[in-house]
Amino acid sequence: MDIRRFGIGHRRQEGPSGSRGVSGQAIHGDERGVISELAFRPHGAVEPHTNPNLAYFVVIEGGGFVQV
C-alpha cells in the first residue's frame, strides 16, 4: 500500500507548465496517465495543450470552464 498525502499544505506553488494561478501535485502516474490534484485561484488557467490520455475532472468546489 502506498499512502499519498495531498490537499492544502502538500501542493507545489507552481502548477503544470504553461499554467497561471494553479497549484497542485501529482498523486499517481504510470504509462497510462497521471492523476493530479489541481487548485485554481480566481482566473487561474492551464494553457491549451494536447494529451494522448483520457482526462477526468472532478470539481470539489466552485466552477469554471473547460475547452476541448
TIRO-2110 file (N, C-alpha, C; in Angstrom, 1 decimal):
// TIRO-2110
0.8, -1.2, 0.0, N, 1, A
0.0, 0.0, 0.0, CA, 1, A
0.9, 1.2, 0.0, C, 1, A
0.5, 2.2, -0.8, N, 2, A
1.3, 3.5, -0.9, CA, 2, A
0.3, 4.6, -0.5, C, 2, A
0.6, 5.3, 0.6, N, 3, A
-0.2, 6.3, 1.1, CA, 3, A
0.4, 7.7, 0.6, C, 3, A
-0.4, 8.4, -0.1, N, 4, A
0.0, 9.7, -0.6, CA, 4, A
-0.8, 10.8, 0.1, C, 4, A
-0.1, 11.8, 0.6, N, 5, A
-0.8, 13.0, 1.2, CA, 5, A
-1.0, 14.0, 0.1, C, 5, A
-2.2, 14.6, 0.1, N, 6, A
-2.5, 15.7, -0.8, CA, 6, A
-3.4, 16.7, -0.2, C, 6, A
-3.7, 17.8, -0.8, N, 7, A
-4.5, 18.8, -0.3, CA, 7, A
-3.7, 20.0, 0.2, C, 7, A
-4.3, 20.9, 0.9, N, 8, A
-3.7, 22.1, 1.4, CA, 8, A
-2.5, 21.7, 2.2, C, 8, A
-1.4, 22.4, 2.0, N, 9, A
-0.1, 22.1, 2.7, CA, 9, A
0.8, 21.1, 2.0, C, 9, A
0.2, 20.4, 0.9, N, 10, A
1.0, 19.4, 0.2, CA, 10, A
1.2, 19.8, -1.3, C, 10, A
0.6, 20.9, -1.7, N, 11, A
0.7, 21.3, -3.1, CA, 11, A
1.9, 22.1, -3.4, C, 11, A
2.4, 21.9, -4.6, N, 12, A
3.5, 22.8, -5.1, CA, 12, A
2.9, 24.1, -5.5, C, 12, A
3.6, 25.2, -5.2, N, 13, A
3.1, 26.5, -5.5, CA, 13, A
3.0, 26.7, -7.0, C, 13, A
3.8, 26.2, -7.8, N, 14, A
3.7, 26.3, -9.3, CA, 14, A
3.0, 25.1, -9.8, C, 14, A
2.0, 25.4, -10.7, N, 15, A
1.3, 24.3, -11.3, CA, 15, A
2.0, 23.7, -12.5, C, 15, A
1.2, 23.1, -13.4, N, 16, A
1.8, 22.5, -14.6, CA, 16, A
2.4, 23.5, -15.5, C, 16, A
3.3, 23.1, -16.3, N, 17, A
4.0, 24.1, -17.3, CA, 17, A
2.9, 24.8, -18.1, C, 17, A
3.1, 26.1, -18.3, N, 18, A
2.1, 26.9, -19.0, CA, 18, A
0.9, 27.2, -18.3, C, 18, A
0.9, 27.1, -16.9, N, 19, A
-0.3, 27.5, -16.2, CA, 19, A
-0.1, 28.8, -15.4, C, 19, A
-1.2, 29.4, -15.0, N, 20, A
-1.1, 30.5, -14.1, CA, 20, A
-2.2, 30.5, -13.1, C, 20, A
-1.9, 30.8, -11.9, N, 21, A
-2.9, 30.8, -10.8, CA, 21, A
-3.3, 29.4, -10.4, C, 21, A
-2.4, 28.4, -10.6, N, 22, A
-2.7, 27.0, -10.3, CA, 22, A
-1.6, 26.4, -9.4, C, 22, A
-2.0, 25.7, -8.4, N, 23, A
-1.0, 24.9, -7.6, CA, 23, A
-1.5, 23.5, -7.6, C, 23, A
-0.6, 22.5, -7.3, N, 24, A
-1.1, 21.1, -7.3, CA, 24, A
0.0, 20.2, -7.2, C, 24, A
-0.3, 18.9, -7.3, N, 25, A
0.7, 17.9, -7.2, CA, 25, A
0.2, 16.6, -7.9, C, 25, A
1.1, 15.8, -8.4, N, 26, A
0.8, 14.5, -9.0, CA, 26, A
0.5, 13.6, -7.8, C, 26, A
-0.5, 12.8, -7.9, N, 27, A
-0.8, 11.8, -6.9, CA, 27, A
-0.4, 10.4, -7.3, C, 27, A
-0.5, 10.1, -8.6, N, 28, A
-0.1, 8.8, -9.2, CA, 28, A
0.2, 9.0, -10.6, C, 28, A
1.1, 8.3, -11.2, N, 29, A
1.4, 8.3, -12.6, CA, 29, A
2.0, 7.0, -13.0, C, 29, A
1.6, 6.5, -14.2, N, 30, A
2.2, 5.4, -14.9, CA, 30, A
2.1, 5.6, -16.4, C, 30, A
2.3, 4.5, -17.2, N, 31, A
2.3, 4.7, -18.6, CA, 31, A
1.0, 5.0, -19.2, C, 31, A
-0.1, 4.8, -18.4, N, 32, A
-1.4, 5.1, -18.9, CA, 32, A
-1.9, 6.6, -18.7, C, 32, A
-1.2, 7.2, -17.7, N, 33, A
-1.6, 8.6, -17.4, CA, 33, A
-1.2, 9.0, -16.0, C, 33, A
-1.7, 10.2, -15.6, N, 34, A
-1.4, 10.8, -14.4, CA, 34, A
-2.7, 11.2, -13.6, C, 34, A
-2.7, 11.0, -12.3, N, 35, A
-3.8, 11.6, -11.5, CA, 35, A
-3.2, 12.7, -10.7, C, 35, A
-3.7, 13.9, -10.9, N, 36, A
-3.2, 15.1, -10.3, CA, 36, A
-4.3, 15.8, -9.5, C, 36, A
-3.9, 16.5, -8.5, N, 37, A
-4.8, 17.4, -7.8, CA, 37, A
-4.4, 18.8, -8.1, C, 37, A
-5.3, 19.6, -8.6, N, 38, A
-5.0, 21.0, -9.0, CA, 38, A
-6.0, 21.9, -8.3, C, 38, A
-5.5, 23.0, -7.8, N, 39, A
-6.3, 24.0, -7.1, CA, 39, A
-6.1, 25.3, -8.0, C, 39, A
-7.2, 25.8, -8.5, N, 40, A
-7.2, 27.0, -9.3, CA, 40, A
-7.6, 28.2, -8.5, C, 40, A
-6.8, 29.3, -8.5, N, 41, A
-7.2, 30.6, -7.9, CA, 41, A
-8.1, 31.3, -8.9, C, 41, A
-8.8, 32.3, -8.5, N, 42, A
-9.6, 33.1, -9.4, CA, 42, A
-8.9, 33.4, -10.7, C, 42, A
-9.4, 33.2, -11.8, N, 43, A
-8.8, 33.4, -13.2, CA, 43, A
-7.6, 32.6, -13.5, C, 43, A
-7.4, 31.5, -12.7, N, 44, A
-6.3, 30.6, -13.0, CA, 44, A
-6.6, 29.8, -14.2, C, 44, A
-5.6, 29.3, -14.9, N, 45, A
-5.8, 28.6, -16.2, CA, 45, A
-4.6, 27.7, -16.5, C, 45, A
-4.8, 26.7, -17.2, N, 46, A
-3.8, 25.9, -17.8, CA, 46, A
-3.8, 26.1, -19.3, C, 46, A
-2.7, 26.4, -19.9, N, 47, A
-2.7, 26.8, -21.4, CA, 47, A
-3.2, 25.6, -22.2, C, 47, A
-3.8, 25.8, -23.3, N, 48, A
-4.2, 24.7, -24.2, CA, 48, A
-3.1, 23.8, -24.6, C, 48, A
-3.3, 22.5, -24.5, N, 49, A
-2.3, 21.6, -24.9, CA, 49, A
-2.9, 20.3, -25.3, C, 49, A
-2.1, 19.3, -25.8, N, 50, A
-2.6, 18.0, -26.2, CA, 50, A
-2.2, 17.0, -25.2, C, 50, A
-3.0, 15.9, -25.1, N, 51, A
-2.7, 14.8, -24.2, CA, 51, A
-3.2, 13.5, -24.8, C, 51, A
-2.4, 12.5, -24.9, N, 52, A
-2.9, 11.3, -25.5, CA, 52, A
-3.8, 10.4, -24.6, C, 52, A
-3.9, 10.8, -23.3, N, 53, A
-4.7, 10.0, -22.4, CA, 53, A
-6.0, 10.7, -22.1, C, 53, A
-6.9, 9.9, -21.6, N, 54, A
-8.2, 10.4, -21.2, CA, 54, A
-8.0, 11.4, -20.0, C, 54, A
-8.9, 12.4, -19.9, N, 55, A
-8.9, 13.3, -18.9, CA, 55, A
-10.2, 13.4, -18.1, C, 55, A
-10.2, 13.3, -16.8, N, 56, A
-11.3, 13.3, -16.0, CA, 56, A
-11.2, 14.6, -15.1, C, 56, A
-12.2, 15.3, -14.9, N, 57, A
-12.2, 16.4, -14.0, CA, 57, A
-13.2, 16.2, -12.9, C, 57, A
-12.8, 16.2, -11.7, N, 58, A
-13.7, 16.1, -10.5, CA, 58, A
-13.6, 17.4, -9.8, C, 58, A
-14.7, 18.2, -9.8, N, 59, A
-14.7, 19.5, -9.2, CA, 59, A
-15.3, 19.4, -7.8, C, 59, A
-14.5, 19.7, -6.8, N, 60, A
-14.9, 19.6, -5.4, CA, 60, A
-15.6, 20.8, -5.0, C, 60, A
-15.2, 22.0, -5.5, N, 61, A
-15.9, 23.3, -5.0, CA, 61, A
-15.7, 24.3, -6.1, C, 61, A
-16.7, 25.2, -6.3, N, 62, A
-16.6, 26.2, -7.3, CA, 62, A
-17.0, 25.8, -8.6, C, 62, A
-16.5, 26.4, -9.7, N, 63, A
-16.9, 26.1, -11.0, CA, 63, A
-15.9, 26.8, -12.0, C, 63, A
-16.1, 26.5, -13.3, N, 64, A
-15.2, 27.1, -14.3, CA, 64, A
-15.6, 26.5, -15.6, C, 64, A
-14.7, 26.7, -16.6, N, 65, A
-14.9, 26.3, -18.0, CA, 65, A
-13.8, 25.4, -18.4, C, 65, A
-14.1, 24.4, -19.3, N, 66, A
-13.1, 23.5, -19.9, CA, 66, A
-13.3, 23.6, -21.4, C, 66, A
-12.2, 23.8, -22.1, N, 67, A
-12.2, 23.9, -23.6, CA, 67, A
-11.6, 22.6, -24.1, C, 67, A
-12.3, 21.9, -25.0, N, 68, A
-11.8, 20.7, -25.6, CA, 68, A
-11.6, 20.9, -27.1, C, 68, A
END
